[in-house]
Amino acid sequence: MAELVQTSHASAAMTRNAASQRWVRIIPVALIMYTIAFIDRTNISLALPRISRDLHLDPQQAGTVAGIFFWGYLALQIPGGHLAKHWSAKKFISILLVAWGIFAVGCGLARSYHQLLLLRLLLGVAESGVHPATLILLSHWFPRSERARANAFWLLCLPVAVIVSSPISGWMLDHWSWRVMLVAEGSLPFLWLAIWLKFVQDHPGQAAWMPESERVSLVQTLRREHSELEGQEKVPYLRALLRPRVFLLAAVYFCFISGQMGLLFWLPSAMENFKKLSSFSTGILYTLPFIVGAVSLLIISRHSDRVHERRYHAAGAMLLGGSCILLAVATISRSHLLAFAFIALSGVGAYGPMGAFWAIPTETLPSRIVGSVMGFVNAIGNLGAYFAPLIVGYLNKKSGHFLSGFAYLGAITVVGAGLATVLKTTPGSSATGRQETGT
């Protein structure tokens, strides 16, 4: 009996060790890779006031420069998800690392509005397949019971990119120029490519570092979950891709990204109007909503996995975030400090929903279309990142202040919360599929 207990404990310890290796090997490499992508996508926000002065941009042109990236970002979303699922996420992302590095460096060398516009568009094309491909990669490594947390740890790269890079970018702006900042940060993908190639595998079956018993157990679990989803329904590919729930997911994500990216791109410029701060000080204060967002992303995703619920975790975080932006607009005439406190709390809505939200497609849709669906949702949703900066820039130019623009960001985030409450978070209605509310 003692030997049996000892063997059981040893087996459990080995399971935990294998699981921890997955979290340590796969998540950090993917996290840093996408952190670099997000830095190269968004570092222009801190530089926009200086770029506008040097290239003589009005607020609407500045908003277009910030947002044009997301038209290019449409290009490889659906093909990227499909290639990651049916070819190789590792190889596909390796190619994209090189491409976006070239265009990110090019942005720092642009000499006119139109050159910068073109390079930002091409940067969007080069980064467009990375998000769905990485989500597919994670779904190959983490079963349903771990997926919201795995998504959350990876998606920490979004607020972490801002938290880490904003003070450094602000320091470079103070000591050199926006060109130096864009070129230096645009070179990072080339450095990370070698690490990506060495440490990442597409499937657990390729991982020689995993104990064989744990590798077999994980592969069996993932195959069982795959078969449960595949057995739900047999419909043509295009019809499956264009089902109403896919468009609802895209609509929710459009609203969510509008609030998130509108705040990210315009908050530094809005802060400049309230008090004269150095770029470094602005960068420090700018990180506060993203620190709140990072903490909320982990807490909400962990709780979502624990109670096996997705929809209301995503909707509740968006409702809180959007309401805080609206409260900031309502209170700014009385107290800048109180308004900024609400802006900091709005980080809950900017990042808190993401782990639970991105668990929904991989838990409810057949694997043959899930990569394409996530690409489609990400593509349509990220159009919000084009329109929101443009709309805020237009409203700012029209009114002479940011209040109406930020009110728009708060309102559309609240609308997204309402739409999220009607998301379907159970697999299709087939006898073979599990019916688990909230998973």
C-alpha positions as CSV (number, residue, x, y, z in Angstrom):
1,M,0.0,0.0,0.0
2,A,2.8,2.4,0.9
3,E,4.5,1.7,-2.4
4,L,1.2,2.3,-4.2
5,V,0.8,5.7,-2.5
6,Q,4.4,6.6,-3.2
7,T,4.0,5.7,-6.9
8,S,0.7,7.8,-7.0
9,H,2.5,10.8,-5.5
10,A,5.4,10.4,-7.9
11,S,3.0,10.3,-10.9
12,A,1.1,13.4,-9.7
13,A,4.4,15.2,-9.2
14,M,5.5,14.3,-12.7
15,T,2.2,15.5,-14.1
16,R,2.6,18.8,-12.3
17,N,6.2,19.1,-13.6
18,A,5.2,18.4,-17.2
19,A,2.4,20.9,-16.9
20,S,4.7,23.6,-15.5
21,Q,7.2,22.9,-18.3
22,R,4.5,23.7,-20.8
23,W,3.7,27.0,-19.1
24,V,7.4,27.9,-18.8
25,R,8.5,26.9,-22.3
26,I,5.6,27.9,-24.5
27,I,3.9,30.8,-22.9
28,P,7.0,33.1,-22.2
29,V,8.4,32.7,-25.7
30,A,5.0,33.5,-27.3
31,L,4.4,36.3,-24.8
32,I,7.6,38.1,-25.6
33,M,7.2,37.5,-29.4
34,Y,3.7,39.2,-29.3
35,T,4.9,41.9,-26.9
36,I,7.4,42.9,-29.5
37,A,4.6,42.9,-32.1
38,F,2.4,45.1,-29.9
39,I,5.2,47.5,-29.2
40,D,5.9,47.9,-32.9
41,R,2.2,48.4,-33.6
42,T,1.5,50.9,-30.8
43,N,4.7,52.8,-30.0
44,I,3.7,55.4,-32.5
45,S,1.1,56.6,-30.0
46,L,3.7,58.2,-27.7
47,A,5.5,59.7,-30.7
48,L,2.4,61.1,-32.4
49,P,2.7,64.7,-31.1
50,R,6.3,64.9,-32.3
51,I,5.6,63.1,-35.6
52,S,2.7,65.5,-36.1
53,R,5.0,68.5,-35.7
54,D,7.8,67.1,-37.9
55,L,5.6,65.9,-40.7
56,H,3.0,68.7,-40.3
57,L,0.0,66.4,-39.6
58,D,-3.4,67.6,-38.4
59,P,-5.3,65.6,-35.7
60,Q,-7.3,63.7,-38.3
61,Q,-4.2,62.7,-40.3
62,A,-2.5,61.6,-37.1
63,G,-5.5,59.4,-36.3
64,T,-5.2,58.0,-39.9
65,V,-1.5,57.2,-39.4
66,A,-2.4,55.4,-36.1
67,G,-5.3,53.5,-37.6
68,I,-4.2,52.6,-41.1
69,F,-2.3,49.7,-39.7
70,F,-5.6,47.9,-39.1
71,W,-6.6,47.9,-42.7
72,G,-3.4,46.0,-43.5
73,Y,-4.2,43.9,-40.4
74,L,-7.1,42.4,-42.3
75,A,-4.9,40.7,-44.9
76,L,-3.7,37.5,-43.3
77,Q,-6.2,36.9,-40.5
78,I,-8.3,34.2,-42.1
79,P,-5.4,32.6,-44.1
80,G,-3.1,32.9,-41.1
81,G,-5.5,31.0,-38.8
82,H,-6.0,28.3,-41.5
83,L,-2.2,28.0,-42.2
84,A,-1.5,27.7,-38.5
85,K,-4.1,24.9,-38.1
86,H,-3.3,23.0,-41.2
87,W,0.4,23.8,-41.9
88,S,2.6,25.2,-39.1
89,A,2.1,28.1,-36.6
90,K,5.8,28.0,-35.8
91,K,7.0,28.4,-39.4
92,F,4.3,30.9,-40.4
93,I,5.1,33.2,-37.4
94,S,8.8,32.9,-38.2
95,I,8.2,34.4,-41.6
96,L,6.1,37.2,-40.2
97,L,8.8,38.1,-37.6
98,V,11.2,39.0,-40.4
99,A,8.5,40.9,-42.5
100,W,7.2,43.1,-39.7
101,G,10.7,43.9,-38.5
102,I,11.5,45.3,-41.9
103,F,8.4,47.5,-42.1
104,A,8.7,48.6,-38.4
105,V,12.2,49.9,-39.0
106,G,11.0,51.5,-42.2
107,C,8.4,53.6,-40.2
108,G,11.3,55.2,-38.4
109,L,12.9,56.2,-41.7
110,A,9.7,57.7,-43.3
111,R,10.1,61.3,-44.6
112,S,6.5,62.2,-45.4
113,Y,3.0,61.6,-44.3
114,H,2.3,59.3,-47.3
115,Q,5.5,57.2,-46.8
116,L,4.6,56.7,-43.1
117,L,1.0,55.8,-44.1
118,L,2.2,53.2,-46.6
119,L,4.7,51.6,-44.1
120,R,2.1,51.5,-41.3
121,L,-0.2,49.7,-43.7
122,L,2.5,47.1,-44.7
123,L,3.4,46.7,-41.0
124,G,-0.3,45.8,-40.5
125,V,-0.1,43.2,-43.3
126,A,3.0,41.6,-41.8
127,E,1.6,41.3,-38.3
128,S,-1.9,40.3,-39.4
129,G,-1.5,36.5,-39.1
130,V,0.3,36.4,-35.8
131,H,-2.7,36.7,-33.4
132,P,-4.8,33.8,-34.8
133,A,-1.7,31.7,-35.4
134,T,-0.6,32.0,-31.8
135,L,-4.1,31.2,-30.5
136,I,-4.1,28.1,-32.5
137,L,-0.7,27.2,-31.2
138,L,-1.9,27.6,-27.6
139,S,-5.0,25.5,-28.3
140,H,-2.6,22.7,-29.4
141,W,-0.8,22.8,-26.0
142,F,-3.5,23.6,-23.4
143,P,-6.8,21.7,-23.0
144,R,-10.1,23.3,-22.3
145,S,-9.7,23.4,-18.5
146,E,-6.5,25.5,-18.8
147,R,-7.3,27.6,-21.9
148,A,-8.6,30.9,-20.5
149,R,-5.5,31.0,-18.2
150,A,-3.2,30.1,-21.1
151,N,-4.8,32.8,-23.3
152,A,-4.5,35.3,-20.4
153,F,-0.9,34.6,-19.6
154,W,-0.1,35.1,-23.3
155,L,-2.3,38.1,-23.7
156,L,-0.5,39.7,-20.8
157,C,1.9,40.8,-23.5
158,L,-0.6,43.6,-24.5
159,P,-0.6,45.6,-21.3
160,V,3.0,44.5,-20.5
161,A,4.1,45.9,-23.8
162,V,2.8,49.3,-22.8
163,I,4.0,49.1,-19.2
164,V,7.5,48.1,-20.2
165,S,7.9,50.1,-23.4
166,S,6.2,53.4,-22.5
167,P,8.9,54.7,-20.1
168,I,11.7,53.5,-22.3
169,S,10.1,55.0,-25.4
170,G,9.5,58.2,-23.5
171,W,13.1,58.3,-22.4
172,M,14.3,57.7,-26.0
173,L,12.0,60.5,-27.2
174,D,13.4,62.9,-24.6
175,H,17.1,62.0,-25.3
176,W,17.0,61.3,-29.1
177,S,14.0,61.4,-31.4
178,W,11.0,59.4,-32.6
179,R,13.0,58.1,-35.5
180,V,15.6,56.5,-33.2
181,M,12.8,55.0,-31.0
182,L,10.9,53.4,-34.0
183,V,14.1,52.0,-35.6
184,A,15.4,50.6,-32.3
185,E,12.2,48.9,-31.3
186,G,11.6,47.8,-34.9
187,S,14.8,45.8,-34.8
188,L,13.6,43.6,-31.9
189,P,11.8,40.9,-34.1
190,F,15.2,39.9,-35.7
191,L,16.7,39.3,-32.3
192,W,13.7,37.1,-31.1
193,L,13.5,35.0,-34.2
194,A,16.3,32.6,-33.1
195,I,14.7,32.0,-29.7
196,W,11.4,31.4,-31.3
197,L,12.8,28.8,-33.7
198,K,14.7,27.0,-30.9
199,F,12.0,26.7,-28.2
200,V,8.6,26.5,-29.9
201,Q,7.1,23.3,-31.3
202,D,3.7,23.1,-33.1
203,H,2.4,20.1,-31.1
204,P,3.1,18.2,-27.8
205,G,3.9,15.2,-29.9
206,Q,7.0,17.0,-31.1
207,A,8.2,17.9,-27.6
208,A,11.1,15.6,-26.7
209,W,11.5,17.5,-23.4
210,M,8.1,16.2,-22.1
211,P,8.0,12.8,-20.3
212,E,6.5,10.3,-22.7
213,S,3.6,9.4,-20.4
214,E,2.5,13.0,-20.0
215,R,2.9,13.7,-23.7
216,V,0.7,10.8,-24.5
217,S,-1.9,11.8,-21.9
218,L,-2.0,15.4,-23.1
219,V,-2.3,14.4,-26.8
220,Q,-5.2,12.0,-25.9
221,T,-7.0,14.8,-23.9
222,L,-6.6,17.2,-26.8
223,R,-7.8,14.6,-29.4
224,R,-10.9,13.8,-27.2
225,E,-11.8,17.5,-27.0
226,H,-11.2,17.8,-30.8
227,S,-13.5,14.8,-31.6
228,E,-16.3,16.2,-29.4
229,L,-16.3,19.4,-31.3
230,E,-15.9,17.7,-34.7
231,G,-18.8,15.4,-34.1
232,Q,-21.3,18.1,-33.4
233,E,-22.3,18.9,-37.0
234,K,-21.4,18.3,-40.6
235,V,-21.9,21.5,-42.6
236,P,-20.0,23.1,-45.6
237,Y,-17.0,25.0,-44.6
238,L,-18.2,28.4,-45.8
239,R,-21.6,28.0,-44.2
240,A,-19.9,27.0,-40.9
241,L,-17.6,30.1,-41.1
242,L,-20.5,32.5,-41.8
243,R,-22.8,31.4,-39.0
244,P,-24.5,34.1,-36.9
245,R,-22.4,33.4,-33.7
246,V,-19.2,34.2,-35.7
247,F,-20.6,37.6,-36.6
248,L,-21.7,38.2,-33.0
249,L,-18.2,37.4,-31.8
250,A,-16.8,39.8,-34.4
251,A,-19.2,42.6,-33.3
252,V,-18.3,42.1,-29.6
253,Y,-14.6,42.2,-30.4
254,F,-15.1,45.3,-32.7
255,C,-16.6,47.2,-29.7
256,F,-14.0,46.0,-27.3
257,I,-11.0,46.9,-29.6
258,S,-12.5,50.3,-30.3
259,G,-12.4,51.2,-26.7
260,Q,-9.1,49.6,-26.0
261,M,-7.1,51.0,-29.0
262,G,-8.8,54.4,-29.0
263,L,-7.7,54.8,-25.4
264,L,-4.2,53.5,-26.1
265,F,-3.5,55.8,-29.1
266,W,-5.1,59.0,-27.8
267,L,-4.4,59.0,-24.0
268,P,-0.9,60.4,-24.3
269,S,-2.1,63.3,-26.5
270,A,-5.0,64.0,-24.2
271,M,-2.7,64.0,-21.2
272,E,-0.5,66.6,-22.8
273,N,-3.4,69.1,-22.8
274,F,-3.9,68.9,-19.0
275,K,-0.4,69.6,-17.8
276,K,3.1,70.1,-19.2
277,L,4.8,66.8,-18.6
278,S,8.1,65.4,-20.0
279,S,7.7,62.4,-22.4
280,F,9.2,60.2,-19.6
281,S,6.6,61.4,-17.0
282,T,3.8,60.9,-19.5
283,G,5.0,57.4,-20.3
284,I,5.0,56.6,-16.6
285,L,1.4,57.8,-15.9
286,Y,0.3,56.3,-19.2
287,T,1.1,52.8,-17.9
288,L,-1.4,52.9,-14.9
289,P,-4.5,51.7,-16.9
290,F,-2.4,48.9,-18.3
291,I,-1.1,47.8,-15.0
292,V,-4.7,47.6,-13.8
293,G,-5.6,45.8,-17.1
294,A,-2.8,43.2,-16.6
295,V,-3.9,42.4,-13.0
296,S,-7.6,42.1,-14.0
297,L,-6.7,39.9,-17.0
298,L,-5.1,37.3,-14.7
299,I,-7.8,37.5,-12.0
300,I,-10.8,37.3,-14.3
301,S,-9.3,34.5,-16.5
302,R,-8.4,32.4,-13.5
303,H,-11.9,32.8,-12.1
304,S,-13.4,32.0,-15.5
305,D,-11.5,28.7,-15.6
306,R,-12.4,27.9,-12.0
307,V,-16.2,28.3,-12.5
308,H,-16.3,27.2,-16.1
309,E,-18.0,30.4,-17.3
310,R,-16.9,32.7,-20.1
311,R,-19.7,35.0,-21.3
312,Y,-20.4,37.1,-18.2
313,H,-16.8,37.3,-17.3
314,A,-16.1,39.1,-20.6
315,A,-19.2,41.2,-20.5
316,G,-18.8,42.3,-16.9
317,A,-15.3,43.5,-17.4
318,M,-16.3,45.4,-20.5
319,L,-19.2,47.0,-18.7
320,L,-17.0,48.2,-15.8
321,G,-14.3,49.5,-18.2
322,G,-16.7,51.4,-20.4
323,S,-18.5,52.9,-17.4
324,C,-15.2,54.2,-16.0
325,I,-14.4,56.0,-19.2
326,L,-17.8,57.7,-19.2
327,L,-17.3,58.6,-15.5
328,A,-13.9,60.1,-16.3
329,V,-15.6,62.3,-19.0
330,A,-18.3,63.3,-16.5
331,T,-15.9,64.2,-13.7
332,I,-12.9,65.9,-15.5
333,S,-14.3,69.4,-15.1
334,R,-14.3,68.9,-11.3
335,S,-11.1,67.0,-10.8
336,H,-8.4,65.9,-13.1
337,L,-7.1,63.5,-10.5
338,L,-10.5,61.8,-10.1
339,A,-11.0,61.6,-13.9
340,F,-7.5,59.9,-14.3
341,A,-8.4,57.5,-11.5
342,F,-11.4,56.4,-13.5
343,I,-9.2,56.1,-16.7
344,A,-6.8,53.9,-14.7
345,L,-9.7,51.7,-13.6
346,S,-11.0,51.5,-17.2
347,G,-8.0,49.1,-17.8
348,V,-10.3,46.4,-16.4
349,G,-12.4,46.7,-19.5
350,A,-9.4,47.2,-21.9
351,Y,-7.8,43.8,-21.0
352,G,-9.8,41.9,-18.4
353,P,-12.2,40.2,-20.9
354,M,-9.6,38.8,-23.3
355,G,-8.8,35.4,-21.7
356,A,-12.4,34.4,-21.3
357,F,-13.4,35.8,-24.7
358,W,-10.8,34.0,-26.7
359,A,-11.6,30.7,-25.0
360,I,-15.1,30.7,-26.5
361,P,-14.2,29.9,-30.2
362,T,-11.8,27.0,-29.4
363,E,-14.4,25.5,-27.0
364,T,-17.5,25.9,-29.1
365,L,-16.5,25.6,-32.8
366,P,-15.2,22.6,-34.9
367,S,-11.4,22.6,-35.2
368,R,-11.5,22.6,-39.0
369,I,-12.9,26.1,-39.0
370,V,-11.8,27.5,-35.6
371,G,-8.5,29.0,-36.9
372,S,-10.3,30.8,-39.8
373,V,-13.0,32.0,-37.4
374,M,-10.5,33.5,-34.9
375,G,-8.8,35.2,-37.8
376,F,-12.1,36.6,-39.1
377,V,-13.2,37.8,-35.6
378,N,-9.8,39.4,-35.0
379,A,-9.8,41.0,-38.5
380,I,-13.3,42.5,-38.2
381,G,-12.8,43.4,-34.6
382,N,-9.6,45.2,-35.2
383,L,-11.2,47.5,-37.7
384,G,-12.4,49.1,-34.5
385,A,-8.7,50.0,-34.0
386,Y,-8.8,51.9,-37.2
387,F,-12.1,53.7,-36.8
388,A,-11.8,54.5,-33.1
389,P,-8.6,56.6,-33.4
390,L,-10.0,58.2,-36.5
391,I,-13.3,59.1,-34.9
392,V,-11.6,60.5,-31.7
393,G,-9.3,62.5,-33.9
394,Y,-12.2,63.9,-35.9
395,L,-14.2,64.7,-32.8
396,N,-11.2,66.4,-31.3
397,K,-10.7,68.5,-34.4
398,K,-14.4,69.4,-34.5
399,S,-14.8,70.2,-30.8
400,G,-11.3,71.3,-29.8
401,H,-11.1,68.8,-26.9
402,F,-11.1,65.1,-26.2
403,L,-14.3,64.8,-24.1
404,S,-16.7,63.8,-26.9
405,G,-14.1,61.3,-28.3
406,F,-13.6,59.6,-25.0
407,A,-17.3,59.5,-24.4
408,Y,-17.6,57.6,-27.7
409,L,-14.9,55.1,-26.5
410,G,-16.8,54.5,-23.2
411,A,-20.2,54.1,-24.9
412,I,-19.0,51.6,-27.6
413,T,-17.4,49.5,-24.9
414,V,-20.7,49.4,-22.9
415,V,-22.5,48.4,-26.1
416,G,-19.9,45.5,-26.5
417,A,-20.7,44.4,-23.0
418,G,-24.4,44.1,-23.9
419,L,-23.7,42.1,-27.0
420,A,-21.4,39.8,-25.1
421,T,-24.2,38.7,-22.8
422,V,-25.9,37.0,-25.7
423,L,-22.9,35.1,-26.9
424,K,-23.4,31.3,-27.1
425,T,-20.8,29.6,-25.0
426,T,-21.8,25.9,-25.4
427,P,-20.9,23.6,-28.3
428,G,-23.4,23.0,-31.1
429,S,-26.6,21.0,-30.5
430,S,-25.4,17.5,-31.3
431,A,-25.7,14.4,-29.3
432,T,-22.0,14.0,-29.4
433,G,-21.1,17.4,-28.0
434,R,-20.9,18.2,-24.4
435,Q,-23.4,20.8,-23.2
436,E,-21.5,22.8,-20.5
437,T,-22.9,26.2,-19.8
438,G,-20.2,28.8,-19.8
439,T,-17.4,26.6,-21.2
